[in-house]
Amino acid sequence: MTISAGGAPDLAMAGRLRLLAARLGSEQRELRAPADVRSTGLREGCVDFICSTSVLEHIPEAGIRTILIECRRLAAPQAIMSFIIDYHDHYATADPAITRFHFYRFGPSTWRLFNPGNHYQNRLRHSDYIRLFAAEGLSPISTRCVIPADSPAGIDNLARCFRGYSHDDLVALNGFFVLHR
């Protein structure tokens, strides 16, 4: 098994990757983490498992499309893909005065002012990801979203760009997707 941790050597990461590789139990596999999946240079159909946790919400929609195209190209016929997506306003995690739905009040031009590249949030909803995955030929094995029991009956001050979404789509905190090509 070949292991690539990318970038500068990180001995702790390398150790964790070796442990994972040992648990996978195959000398015929290559594990690359972290890596830029937009253009891997790997041969078509050579990947058995693709996993992303709390990453896609930080990538613009066009970038997600590029990533999904490469994931589909890389996926072996039996490959499984797992995506966990965090939908809430990430600023709410650090500031108790901001709700997890706060970013819905801003239209695209205003949101750009509050959305720096080093902490970008695309604000896509569960239905948007379902659409993106389907458009790139990825079929669901299972999908679900987490809707909190304490979700508000209505969300106030919605920017126009969010008014067409269902209540459940707007209050969903996380999405879980298991897909295949």
N, C-alpha and C positions, 0 to 999 in steps of 0.2 A: 504494500500500500504506500502510495506517495501522499504526503501531507504538505500543504502549502498554507501558511497563515497569512500571507500577503504582507507587503510593507516591511517595516523594520522588525527584526526578530523579537518576539515576545515569548519568553520561556514558559511563563504560566499558560499562555494560550496554546503553545506547542504541546505542553504536557496534557492539557485537556483534550486536544485533538487526538493525541496518541491513544488516550484512554477510550475515546469514542471509537476510534479506528479498531482497537482491540475488541470492543464490544460488537462492532459490525461483523467481525470475524472473516474478513475476506482480504486476501492478498492481491486481488484483482481490481480493487477499487482505489479511487483517488478522492480525497476530501479537500476541498478548498474553502476556507473560511477565515476571515471575511473575503469576499470577492465582488467584483463588479460584473453583474450578470448581463449587462447590456451587450457585451461583446466578449465572450469567453475564449474564443479560439478553439473550443473543444469540438470534436466531431459530432455530427448529427446523431441523435438517438442514443447517446452514451450515458445518460444520467437516469438513475432509478428513483431518486427521491429529491425533491426540491422543497425547501422549508424557508418561510419568511415570517418573522414575528415582530410586529410593531414597527414595520419599515415602510410599507406602501403608502401609509397616510402622510409620509414626509416627502413624497415624490410627485411632481406634477403629472397630470393625466397623460400627456404625450410620452413622458418617460416611462410610465407604467406600461403603456402599449408596447414600447420598445422592449422592455423587460419580458413581457408576456410572450412576445414573438420569439425571443431567444429561448425562453423556458420551453415553449412548445417544440422548437427545433431540437433542443437538447434532449427532450424527454424520450426515453425508450418506450416501446409500445405498452409495457406494463407499469410505467412510471406513475408515481403518486406525487401530487403537489399539495402542500399544506400552507395556507396563508391565514395568519391571525392579524386583524386590523383593528387599531384603536381609534374609535370615531370621535371621542369627546375633545373639547377645546383643551389643549394641553396647558394653557396658561392657568386654568382652574386648579391644576395640581399644586402650583406654587403660590397662588393668591386666593385666599378663601373668599374674597369679595367678588370673584369672578365665578360664574356658574359654568358647568360643563357644556352649556348650550350658548354661552355668551357670543361666540363668533358668528352666530346666525344673524345678528343684527347688522352686520357689515356687508355691503355690496362688494363686488370684486375690486373696484378701484380703491375703495377705502381700506379693504382688507390687505391689499398690497403694502400699505404703510405699516401695518402691524405684523407682517408675516416675513421676517428676515430669512435669508437663505440658509443660515445656520440653525434655524428651528422652524423650517417650512412646514405648514400644515395645508393639505390640499382641500379639506372639508368635503370630500366625496362621501356619499352615503352608501349604505348597504346595497341599495338598488343600482347605484352607479357601478359598483364592483361586479355585481351579477352581470350587468350589461357588458362591461369590459372583458370579463372572462369569456362570455359567450361569443363576443365579436372576434376573439382571438382563437376560437375553436377549442376552448377548454370546457369540459363537461363536469357538472357537479356530481360527486359521490355523496357529499353531504354539505349542507350549508345551514348556518344558524346565526342569529344575532342575539346579543344580550340586551334585553330591555329592562331597565330597573323598575322594581316595584313602586318606587317613589317618584316615577316620572310625572311631570306636571301634566295637567289636563290639556293645557294649551301653552304654546311657547309664544311669548310676546315679542313684539318688535322684529319680526322676521324681515330680512332683506328680500326684495322681490325674487332674487335667484333661488330662494328656498321655499317659496310659497306653493310650489307644485308637488312637494314631497308629502308622503303620508306622515301622520303623527308618529307611528312606530319607526319609520325611517329616520326621523329627526331625533328621537330620544334614544336610539340604539347606541350603546356604549362601545361594543366590540362586535366584530364579525369573525366567524370561523368558517373557513372554506377548505374542503378536501376535494381535489379535482383530478381529472385525468384528461389525456388528449384524445 
